[in-house]
Amino acid sequence: MRFGLFIPQGWRLDLVGIEPVDQWRVMSDLATYVDEGDIWDSLWVYDHFHTVPMPTNEATHEAWSLMAAFAATTSRIKLGQMCTAMSYRNPAYLAKVAATADIISGGRVQMGIGGGWYEHEWRAYGYGFPSAGVRLARLDEGVQIMRDAWRDGAVTFNGKHYQVDGAIVAPKPLQDEGIPLWIAGGGEKVTLRIAAKYAQYTNFTAEPEGFAHKSQILSEHCQDVGTDFGSIVRSANVNAVVGASESEVRDRLAQVRSRISGLTGDSAADAMLNSMSTPQGGSGTPEQLIESLQKLKDLGCEYVICYFPEAAYDRSSIDRFAEEVIPALR
């Protein structure tokens, strides 16, 4: 198993109380910290504009600006987004942006890509909110455009949703096969079929029964389109609050709740915490997390990306996870 982690960027109300002038330092210092050694394989940000569980005026830093910044300030760790919304940027332009970030990084950028879902920010930014079918059709076409641009240095494509005519993407990414594609989402009819056609990585639920089911559907699509199922790395995300005891985990979760509840209200804060309050969700003692993640590993999960809600304020969960959980599963 390999492991990545999310850098707090504000989207999940994880920079609350930190002044905007200091937020880049917090993000950059953490990125530098996890870039050291060889414990963490990748760092990630979210591609969103408005906070969850509801829009607020709290910070949400833009994903691809952060990609370029991390590319310049780290030296080893891979850099990804979970996940870029295809419709937020023209795909030829996005291919160019990503290639430039890959050059800056020395060949470490990953492309996490999906159809997009957060209706409020779609409408607020003037993108409308087309049907899921349209959003996923754009994903399919956009991935083809990016793949061809990175492979050939130029791309022409005449699709239903996107048309490009000799778009030059030079220089190409440094990575020989182009930037790896992480196609995220568990939609069984369309998303997983797109993943079967184009992805080097997938990302879907960390719930064991769900993970096994999605894996089976992906395998069937791979058989249909002629892709080696074993060549696609399957990954999942977890929300990690780690403590030496169950009582410490509860105390840590309570601190997270107290930080966000003034912005979200009690019921929304409770809903957010419920998604991260069990070992299956990613929180618990090291022993509990090893047991939970081993079940995923046994089902074929090769990559786990951890979100630490305390990361901007307290790195001890990250350290405990790195020192006690990762070695048992690598």
N, C-alpha and C positions, 0 to 999 in steps of 0.2 A: 504494500500500500504506500502511496505517496500522499503528501499533505500540502495544502495551500491554506492561506488565511486571508480574510477580508481586512482591508485597512479602513478604519472608521472615517467616513466622509460626510456624515451628517444625515444621510437619507433615513436611517433608522433611529434618529434622534440620539446619536452616539457622540455628538460634540457639544451637547447642551452645557452651557455654563462656561465654555471656552470662547474667548473673544475672537472674532474673525481674523484679527491681525495675528493671532497665535495659532490658528488652526492648521496652516500649512506646516509649521514647525512640528506640531504634534504628529501629523500624518507622515511627514518626511523622516522624523526621528524613529518612528516605529518601523517604517520601511527599511531604513538603514539597519535597524536592530535585527530584523528577521532575515536580512540579506547576508548577515554574517554566518559563517559555518555552513553546514549542509543539511540542517534539520528540515527546513521548509523549502519545498520545491517551487512555490509560486505565491504571489500576492495578487489580490483581486479588489476591484471596486464594482459598485453597482452603476448601471446606466439609467439614472432617474433624475428628474428635475424637482419634484415635489416630495416632501417627507411622507412617511407612513407612520401610523395607520391612517393619518389624515394630513392634508396639506397644512403646513404652518409656515411661519416666517423664519424658522430655523434654517441653518445652512444645509444645502445639498450641493456639493462640489461636482463639477462636470467630469464625466468619466475619461474622455479622451484627452482632455487637458492634463488630467492626472497621469494618464499613461505616458505622455511625453515627459512630464516632470520626473516621474519615477524612472523612466528610461535613462535620464541624465544623471540621476542621483544614486542609483544602485548599480551593482556590477555583475551579479550572479543570478539572482532570482528571476524566474519567469514572471510575466506581467499579463494579467487578464482582466476581463470584465464579465460579470455574470448578471445579466448579459446585455450586450448592445441590442437596442431595438432597431430592427432593420429599417423601419419607415422614418426614423428620426433623421436619417442622413441619406442622401443619394448614394447608392452602392459604389459607383465609380469613385466618387469623392471619398467615401469611407475607405476604399481600397488604398487610395493615395495617402490618406491620413495614417492608416495602420502601417503601410510600408515605410513612411517617414519615421514613425515611432520605432519600428523594428530596426531601422538603420541607427537611430540614436542609441538604442539599447544594445547594439551589437548582436542582434538576432534572438531576442528573448520574448517577443510579443506573442500572445495567444489571442485568437478571435473568438470570444464567447458571443453567440448571436442567437436571437430569437425573434418571435413575431411581435412582442410587446403587448402589454395588458392594462396599464394604469390609465384608465379613461380620463381621469381628471386632468392629468398633465398633457395628454394628447390634445384635448380640446383647448386647454389654456394656452398652449403653444401654437395653436392654429393648424394642427394636423387633422382635425376632424376625429372621427373614431370609426373607421370602416369595419366591416364584418370580420369575424375571425377568418373566414375563407379568404378574403382579400389580403388581410395581414400575412397569412401564411403563404399565399401565392407570391407576395412580394418577397418573403423570406427565401423561397425556392429560387426565384429569379435572381435576387441579389447575391445569394451565395455563389451561383454560377458565374456572375460577373466578377466577383472578387477573386474566385479561384482562377479564372482565366487571366485576369489582369496580373496577378502575382506570378503565374506560370510563364506568361508570354511577354509581359511588359506593356501590352496594349490589348484593348478588348473592343469588340463590336458585338452588340447584342440587340436583337429586336424582339422584345417580349410584349406581353399584354400590359404590364405595369411599368417596365423600365426599358428605355432605349438609349444605347450609347453607340457612338459611331467613331471608332478609331481613338478611343480615350487612351492616352499614353500614361502609364504608371511607371515612371522611371525616376530614380533607380528602383528596381524590384526589391522585395524584402531580401534580407541576407540568408534566410533559411532556404535550403535547397528546394524543398517541395512547396514553398510558400508558407504563409502563416497558418499554423494548425487551427482547424475549425472545431470549436466546441458548440454543437447545436443543442440548445437547452430547451427543455420542456418535455412533457410526457403525453402530449396529444397522440392518441393511438393510430388514428387514420392518416393524419397528414404529417405532424411534426416528426414522429419517429420514422416515417418513410423518408422524409427529407434527410434525416440523420443517417439512415441506411445508405442513401445515395452519396452523401458528400462528407460526412463527419469523420474526424479522427477521434473525437471524444463526444460523449453524451453526458447530460446532467439531468437527473430526475429524482424522484422522492427517495428519502433515506428510510422510509418505513419498510421493513423487510418484505412483507407480503406484496406491497405495491412495487417495490424494487424488483422482485422476482417476476411479477406479472409484466411490468414494462419491459424487462429484459427479454421475456419470451416474445412479446409483440415485436420488439426490435429484431430479434433473431428471424422471425417470420418475414419481416420486410427485407432483411438482408438476403434471405434465400430468394425472394421474388426478384430483387434487382441485381443479384449476382455479386454481392459484397461478402467478404469473409467476416462473419460476425465477430470472430476472435480478434480482428484487427482494430476494432473500435473499443477504446477505453471507456468504461462506464464509471461515472462519478456521481457523488451526492453531496449535498450541503448539510451541515449541522450547526446548531447554535450552542456554543460551548461556554458554560460557566462551571469551573472546576474547583472543587474544594477537598480538603483532606477528610472531611466527614460530611454526612448528609445535612447536619445542622449548619455547617459553614456554607454549603451550597444554598440552603434556604436564605441565610443572611445575605449572601451576595445577590441573589435574585431580588430580595426585598430592596436592596440599595438601588438596583437598576430600576425597579418599579417606582421608587420615590423620586428618581431623577426625571422620569418622563411623565408621571401622572398629572403633574400640574399643567402640562401642555395637552394631554390627550383625554383627561378624565379617567376615572377609576375603571370603568368597564373596558375601555379600549386598552388601557395599560394592562389589565388582567388578561385580556385576550392575547396581547403580545407575549406576556410572560408564560402563558399556558403552552405556547408553541415551543418553548425552550426549557421547560422545567422538568424534563424526564431524561434518563440516560438515552432513550431512543431518540429524543430531540437533540441530544448532545451535551446535556448538563448532568453532572453527578460526580462521584468520586472517581479517581483514576481506574479503580478496579471495575466499577460499573461501566465506565465508558469503554474499556478494553473489551468487556464481554459483549456490549452492544455493537461495537464496530466490528468485532470478529464475526458476528452473524452476517453483517453486510459483506465482509470480505469473503466469507464462505459462499455467498451468492454471486460472487464475481465482481464486486465493487473494488476497483483498483485505485481509486482516488477519492479523497475526502477534502472538502474545502470548509474550513471552520470560520464561523463568525463569532467573535468574542465581544459581547456588548460592553464589557468594561475596558476595552483595549486602550481607549484614549486617556483613561484615568489610572489604571492599575494593570500591570502586565503579569501579575502572579498567576492568573489562570493560564495564560499563554505559556509561561515557563513550566508550570506543572504538567500541562499537556505535552509539551516538548520533551520533558525529562522522563515522564513516567508512562504516557500513553503511546506516543509514536514508536519508541523502541520495541514495544511489544507487538507491533503490527507491521513494521517495515519489512 
